Amino acid sequence: MVDAKNLARRLEETGAYGPVAAARLAAIPAGIAALEGKTKESLVLYQQALGGWRATHSVYDEAMTGLDMAGMAAGAVDDAR
């Protein structure tokens, strides 16, 4: 998880902006939150990321984020119901 947190920090430090960067900046912390058991936070971040990918027609990234969400937050989705 340290690697994921370092990646998120480095991405933020690049100063990237725009809808694609925003989706990336939501997707990585979503996975981290899921690993840390922060169910509600991870689901909110995953939804933000998926919305960003949809808005930019980034089909591959949307699919990969959806798969990540399904794998990482499967228990979280059940808890949210």
Secondary structure, 3 states (H helix, E strand, C coil): CHHHHHHHHHHHHCCCCCHHHHHHHHHHHHHHHHHCCCHHHHHHHHHHHHHHHHHCCCHHHHHHHHHHHHHHCHHHHHHHC
